[in-house]
């Protein structure tokens, strides 16, 4: 039996089930959380609310607020914050320009999802920063222009580094990998050659 990932309505329903045993602050809007979590399955959503509840408990809060949910989404998407990772000022500046490059291109191309958050806080295994875009709705089909724009956004960080520093770094490695995969699929799987 194949069970597809839930759509926004399904995610909201799943969140309501998992939130039943958690005291939520008045500012929490589960419909907004569902909109911000495309691709999440039930286990991801349960993990998100559990993480948020743990954060609220550590902060001696009586209820889970959107601040904890926002931080929990970051943890689920990008991994734990690496507070012990020491980054020198030059690298921090490169990361900042790199992430700004993604955001600027996302704002300028026609079909990119809106930028929600930019962070230069190291997270997970190798991420020194990230730019989070939020889709306005669940998507099932992508047109060529949308895929071209996704590639442009992925390459925006490297382009910013090149423009500002007249040099590139290894920070774009994952972006190049993802852009190449989209391009390969456009030709090999979608016939967009």
MIMARVEX-507543 format. One record per residue: x, y, z of N, C-alpha, C in turn. Coordinates in pm, whole numbers, plus 50000, padded with zeros to 5 digits. Example, Ala and Ser with C-alpha at 12.3 -4.5 7.8 and 13.67 -1.06 7.14 Angstrom:
<nodes>
NODE/51319/49431/50780/51230/49550/50780/51320/49670/50780 $
NODE/51285/49775/50708/51367/49894/50714/51290/50003/50787 $
</nodes>
This chain:
<nodes>
NODE/50085/49883/50000/50000/50000/50000/50089/50123/50000 $
NODE/50073/50206/49899/50152/50328/49889/50074/50441/49954 $
NODE/50139/50510/50047/50078/50625/50112/50160/50747/50074 $
NODE/50097/50840/50005/50166/50960/49959/50188/51056/50076 $
NODE/50278/51149/50056/50300/51254/50157/50173/51337/50169 $
NODE/50139/51381/50289/50014/51458/50304/50025/51597/50242 $
NODE/49912/51647/50191/49906/51784/50142/49888/51877/50262 $
NODE/49872/52006/50236/49864/52103/50345/49748/52073/50440 $
NODE/49634/52037/50386/49518/52004/50469/49548/51881/50555 $
NODE/49610/51781/50495/49648/51661/50569/49749/51690/50678 $
NODE/49848/51775/50647/49949/51811/50748/49885/51883/50866 $
NODE/49790/51971/50836/49722/52042/50946/49644/51945/51033 $
NODE/49577/51849/50972/49502/51749/51049/49596/51665/51136 $
NODE/49710/51626/51079/49809/51548/51154/49864/51631/51271 $
NODE/49893/51758/51245/49943/51846/51351/49840/51858/51465 $
NODE/49712/51867/51430/49608/51878/51534/49604/51752/51621 $
NODE/49624/51636/51561/49626/51511/51638/49744/51512/51734 $
NODE/49863/51548/51685/49983/51545/51769/49987/51659/51870 $
NODE/49914/51767/51842/49912/51882/51933/49811/51864/52046 $
NODE/49729/51760/52037/49623/51740/52137/49678/51733/52280 $
NODE/49793/51674/52299/49848/51660/52433/49948/51769/52471 $
NODE/49956/51874/52389/50055/51980/52413/49981/52112/52434 $
NODE/50020/52185/52537/49961/52317/52559/50026/52416/52463 $
NODE/49944/52475/52376/49992/52570/52276/49956/52712/52317 $
NODE/50048/52805/52295/50023/52946/52322/49922/53000/52220 $
NODE/49856/53110/52253/49756/53165/52161/49812/53207/52024 $
NODE/49943/53233/52016/50000/53277/51888/50024/53163/51791 $
NODE/50007/53039/51833/50033/52924/51746/49918/52904/51648 $
NODE/49954/52903/51521/49855/52877/51415/49900/52753/51340 $
NODE/49832/52643/51362/49870/52516/51300/49854/52520/51148 $
NODE/49760/52602/51098/49747/52615/50953/49873/52677/50893 $
NODE/49933/52771/50964/50059/52833/50919/50174/52732/50926 $
NODE/50177/52652/51032/50281/52549/51046/50267/52449/50932 $
NODE/50145/52410/50898/50122/52316/50788/50170/52376/50656 $
NODE/50150/52506/50636/50194/52572/50513/50346/52575/50505 $
NODE/50413/52584/50619/50559/52595/50621/50630/52461/50617 $
NODE/50557/52352/50611/50620/52220/50619/50587/52129/50500 $
NODE/50599/52179/50377/50571/52091/50263/50670/51976/50259 $
NODE/50620/51859/50224/50706/51741/50218/50719/51666/50349 $
NODE/50674/51726/50459/50680/51657/50589/50575/51546/50593 $
NODE/50612/51435/50652/50518/51326/50674/50478/51329/50821 $
NODE/50389/51239/50860/50339/51238/50997/50448/51231/51102 $
NODE/50549/51148/51080/50659/51134/51176/50737/51266/51189 $
NODE/50758/51335/51077/50827/51465/51081/50748/51566/51162 $
NODE/50616/51568/51143/50531/51663/51213/50525/51632/51362 $
NODE/50520/51503/51397/50523/51464/51539/50655/51505/51600 $
NODE/50765/51482/51529/50898/51520/51576/50906/51671/51596 $
NODE/50852/51746/51502/50852/51892/51511/50784/51939/51640 $
NODE/50664/51888/51668/50592/51930/51788/50662/51882/51915 $
NODE/50721/51763/51912/50797/51715/52027/50919/51803/52054 $
NODE/50990/51840/51948/51106/51930/51961/51062/52064/52021 $
NODE/50951/52117/51970/50901/52246/52019/50863/52236/52166 $
NODE/50800/52125/52206/50762/52106/52346/50886/52096/52436 $
NODE/50989/52027/52388/51113/52017/52465/51179/52153/52480 $
NODE/51180/52232/52374/51238/52366/52381/51162/52452/52482 $
NODE/51029/52446/52479/50948/52524/52573/50975/52480/52717 $
NODE/50988/52349/52739/51016/52297/52874/51152/52344/52923 $
NODE/51252/52341/52835/51386/52389/52873/51387/52537/52909 $
NODE/51295/52611/52851/51285/52755/52876/51186/52787/52987 $
NODE/51138/52684/53055/51041/52699/53163/50915/52775/53120 $
NODE/50870/52749/53001/50748/52812/52950/50628/52722/52979 $
NODE/50515/52784/53005/50393/52708/53034/50330/52652/52907 $
NODE/50361/52712/52792/50301/52669/52666/50402/52683/52553 $
NODE/50380/52607/52447/50463/52612/52328/50417/52730/52242 $
NODE/50511/52818/52207/50477/52934/52124/50531/52914/51982 $
NODE/50501/53008/51895/50551/53001/51758/50703/53011/51755 $
NODE/50763/53075/51855/50910/53084/51860/50971/52945/51870 $
NODE/50916/52859/51956/50967/52723/51970/50937/52641/51845 $
NODE/50819/52660/51787/50784/52586/51666/50877/52627/51551 $
NODE/50905/52757/51540/50995/52806/51436/51133/52744/51452 $
NODE/51184/52740/51574/51315/52680/51598/51313/52530/51572 $
NODE/51202/52464/51606/51190/52321/51582/51188/52290/51431 $
NODE/51122/52375/51353/51122/52357/51207/51265/52366/51155 $
NODE/51340/52465/51204/51481/52478/51164/51560/52352/51198 $
NODE/51535/52296/51316/51607/52176/51358/51574/52058/51268 $
NODE/51445/52042/51235/51404/51928/51152/51458/51944/51009 $
NODE/51452/52066/50956/51495/52089/50818/51647/52091/50805 $
NODE/51714/52167/50891/51857/52193/50872/51947/52125/50975 $
NODE/51891/52066/51078/51972/52000/51179/51994/52088/51301 $
NODE/52062/52032/51398/52088/52104/51523/52185/52218/51501 $
NODE/52164/52325/51577/52257/52438/51573/52391/52394/51631 $
NODE/52498/52428/51560/52633/52391/51604/52696/52509/51678 $
NODE/52664/52519/51808/52713/52632/51887/52863/52625/51911 $
NODE/52919/52504/51906/53063/52490/51934/53149/52503/51808 $
NODE/53087/52518/51691/53163/52532/51568/53213/52676/51557 $
NODE/53342/52694/51559/53402/52827/51552/53426/52863/51405 $
NODE/53367/52974/51364/53383/53021/51226/53449/53158/51233 $
NODE/53557/53175/51157/53625/53304/51161/53542/53409/51086 $
NODE/53576/53535/51107/53499/53646/51052/53494/53644/50899 $
NODE/53605/53605/50836/53609/53602/50690/53510/53497/50635 $
NODE/53510/53379/50695/53417/53275/50650/53273/53316/50677 $
NODE/53248/53378/50791/53112/53423/50823/53064/53525/50719 $
NODE/53154/53613/50676/53118/53711/50574/53089/53644/50440 $
NODE/53169/53545/50405/53145/53471/50280/53010/53402/50284 $
NODE/52980/53337/50397/52851/53269/50412/52736/53369/50402 $
NODE/52752/53486/50464/52646/53587/50460/52618/53632/50317 $
NODE/52723/53662/50242/52703/53703/50103/52646/53588/50019 $
NODE/52693/53468/50046/52644/53350/49974/52493/53335/49992 $
NODE/52448/53339/50118/52305/53323/50145/52224/53441/50091 $
NODE/52281/53561/50100/52213/53677/50043/52198/53662/49891 $
NODE/52297/53601/49827/52289/53576/49683/52171/53487/49647 $
NODE/52152/53380/49726/52034/53295/49703/51906/53377/49715 $
NODE/51898/53457/49822/51776/53533/49849/51747/53637/49741 $
NODE/51850/53706/49696/51830/53809/49594/51781/53747/49464 $
NODE/51843/53637/49424/51799/53571/49300/51655/53519/49318 $
NODE/51624/53462/49434/51488/53412/49458/51385/53524/49448 $
NODE/51422/53643/49491/51329/53756/49483/51316/53810/49341 $
NODE/51418/53791/49260/51420/53850/49126/51363/53759/49016 $
NODE/51378/53627/49031/51326/53539/48925/51174/53530/48940 $
NODE/51112/53495/48829/50966/53503/48821/50892/53399/48905 $
NODE/50943/53276/48912/50861/53168/48969/50912/53113/49102 $
NODE/51015/53172/49161/51072/53116/49284/50975/53134/49401 $
NODE/50982/53041/49494/50905/53052/49617/50959/53169/49698 $
NODE/50872/53237/49774/50917/53352/49854/51018/53310/49961 $
NODE/51115/53397/49987/51215/53373/50091/51149/53397/50226 $
NODE/51166/53300/50316/51109/53311/50450/51214/53349/50553 $
NODE/51332/53289/50542/51435/53310/50643/51572/53287/50583 $
NODE/51668/53366/50630/51808/53349/50595/51885/53334/50725 $
NODE/51974/53236/50731/52051/53214/50852/52197/53188/50818 $
NODE/52287/53243/50900/52429/53211/50886/52476/53138/51013 $
NODE/52382/53075/51080/52415/52992/51196/52443/52852/51146 $
NODE/52560/52797/51176/52592/52661/51130/52495/52559/51189 $
NODE/52450/52467/51105/52357/52362/51148/52393/52232/51080 $
NODE/52354/52122/51142/52371/51991/51081/52516/51955/51058 $
NODE/52536/51867/50960/52669/51813/50934/52761/51915/50871 $
NODE/52719/51985/50766/52811/52074/50698/52754/52210/50663 $
NODE/52629/52236/50694/52567/52362/50654/52617/52477/50741 $
NODE/52678/52576/50676/52725/52695/50748/52618/52803/50749 $
NODE/52516/52785/50669/52404/52878/50662/52301/52821/50567 $
NODE/52186/52885/50561/52085/52841/50465/51984/52952/50439 $
NODE/51919/52942/50324/51811/53032/50287/51687/52945/50272 $
NODE/51586/52976/50352/51464/52896/50350/51357/52968/50269 $
NODE/51305/52897/50170/51195/52948/50090/51070/52869/50124 $
NODE/50957/52937/50126/50831/52870/50156/50740/52873/50035 $
NODE/50700/52756/49989/50606/52755/49877/50472/52814/49918 $
NODE/50407/52881/49826/50277/52937/49857/50170/52829/49858 $
NODE/50198/52715/49797/50104/52603/49796/50178/52474/49762 $
NODE/50116/52360/49791/50174/52232/49752/50178/52224/49600 $
NODE/50287/52170/49546/50305/52161/49402/50320/52016/49360 $
NODE/50258/51982/49248/50268/51846/49196/50332/51843/49057 $
NODE/50327/51956/48987/50389/51968/48855/50477/52092/48854 $
NODE/50589/52082/48785/50676/52198/48767/50700/52218/48619 $
NODE/50695/52343/48576/50722/52373/48436/50870/52408/48420 $
NODE/50912/52408/48295/51054/52431/48265/51106/52560/48329 $
NODE/51028/52670/48318/51071/52799/48374/51092/52788/48525 $
NODE/51007/52713/48592/51022/52696/48737/51150/52620/48771 $
NODE/51181/52519/48692/51305/52444/48715/51428/52530/48683 $
NODE/51419/52608/48575/51529/52700/48542/51551/52799/48657 $
NODE/51441/52850/48712/51451/52946/48822/51509/52881/48948 $
NODE/51474/52756/48973/51532/52686/49088/51684/52671/49073 $
NODE/51727/52640/48952/51871/52631/48926/51936/52768/48948 $
NODE/51871/52874/48900/51927/53009/48917/51941/53043/49066 $
NODE/51842/53011/49146/51848/53039/49290/51962/52959/49355 $
NODE/51974/52833/49317/52084/52751/49372/52220/52810/49337 $
NODE/52234/52865/49216/52363/52921/49173/52383/53065/49221 $
NODE/52280/53126/49276/52288/53264/49323/52391/53285/49432 $
NODE/52410/53187/49521/52509/53199/49627/52650/53204/49573 $
NODE/52679/53116/49482/52813/53113/49420/52838/53241/49340 $
NODE/52736/53287/49268/52750/53409/49189/52779/53529/49280 $
NODE/52713/53535/49395/52737/53645/49489/52881/53641/49540 $
NODE/52929/53523/49574/53068/53511/49618/53164/53563/49511 $
NODE/53138/53524/49387/53225/53564/49277/53222/53716/49256 $
NODE/53103/53774/49264/53090/53919/49244/53156/53998/49357 $
NODE/53135/53956/49481/53184/54032/49595/53333/54009/49620 $
NODE/53375/53883/49614/53513/53850/49652/53605/53820/49533 $
NODE/53547/53819/49413/53624/53783/49293/53691/53647/49311 $
NODE/53619/53559/49380/53671/53427/49418/53552/53340/49455 $
NODE/53568/53209/49445/53462/53118/49488/53518/53028/49598 $
NODE/53426/52966/49673/53466/52878/49782/53399/52741/49763 $
NODE/53427/52652/49854/53365/52519/49850/53223/52522/49905 $
NODE/53179/52637/49954/53045/52649/50013/52932/52618/49917 $
NODE/52958/52627/49788/52854/52603/49688/52846/52457/49644 $
NODE/52923/52369/49707/52928/52229/49665/52792/52162/49658 $
NODE/52714/52174/49766/52582/52112/49768/52487/52179/49669 $
NODE/52498/52312/49655/52415/52385/49558/52442/52336/49417 $
NODE/52569/52318/49383/52605/52271/49249/52555/52129/49225 $
NODE/52564/52047/49328/52514/51910/49318/52363/51909/49291 $
NODE/52290/51989/49366/52144/51993/49349/52104/52054/49215 $
NODE/52175/52161/49172/52145/52223/49042/52174/52125/48929 $
NODE/52284/52052/48940/52319/51953/48837/52214/51843/48830 $
NODE/52166/51799/48944/52062/51695/48947/51935/51743/48880 $
NODE/51894/51867/48906/51775/51922/48840/51798/51925/48689 $
NODE/51914/51973/48646/51944/51982/48502/51944/51844/48437 $
NODE/52005/51745/48504/52006/51607/48451/51864/51553/48436 $
NODE/51782/51577/48537/51644/51527/48530/51564/51600/48424 $
NODE/51591/51730/48406/51519/51804/48302/51543/51741/48165 $
NODE/51666/51698/48140/51699/51638/48011/51661/51490/48007 $
NODE/51709/51413/48105/51694/51268/48100/51558/51215/48140 $
NODE/51490/51281/48233/51362/51230/48280/51242/51306/48226 $
NODE/51259/51437/48203/51145/51519/48164/51146/51559/48017 $
NODE/51251/51523/47943/51256/51554/47800/51260/51703/47770 $
NODE/51320/51782/47859/51325/51927/47839/51457/51969/47777 $
NODE/51509/51890/47683/51639/51921/47623/51620/52011/47502 $
</nodes>
